[in-house]
Amino acid sequence: MAKLIRNRRVETDTWLLLDAGADGAQPSVPADGDVIVPLVLWRARRDALAVRNGRTGVWLDSKDGAEGIAADVARLPLIAVNFPSIADGRGLTTARLLRERHGYTGELRAIGAVISDLLLGMQRCGFDAFALR
């Protein structure tokens, strides 16, 4: 299993990150286990995903702002924010808004182009978990 940094400790990642196929097709969701689904899949199948066996988190791409998931923050144990490149800082704003404006208290995970040099700044913006490249 993959490793990540959560609350300043290296841990085993028990979540499965689902991504759309190369053709844009939505991934199939396993019946059991903890999964992180793209925002578009969450929007399309929110009610079914909420009652499956296992926890469901959502990942936001850099173009998806915090407002895209604001109505659901209370029901999500994990929100992941994708950084497509180390030069793209939109995810930092998304993290601040999720924590400060929308009151998100669950795990906020940085995914994608995450490097150790950026962790302190990401933590200051509200991230508490990091999947390093």
Secondary structure, 3 states (H helix, E strand, C coil): CCEEEECCEEEECCEEECCCCCCCCCCCCCCCCEEEEEHHHHHHHHHHHHCCCCCEEEEECCCCCHHHCHHHHHHCCEEEEEECCCCCCHHHHHHHHHHHHCCCCCEEEEEECCCHHHHHHHHHCCCCEECCC
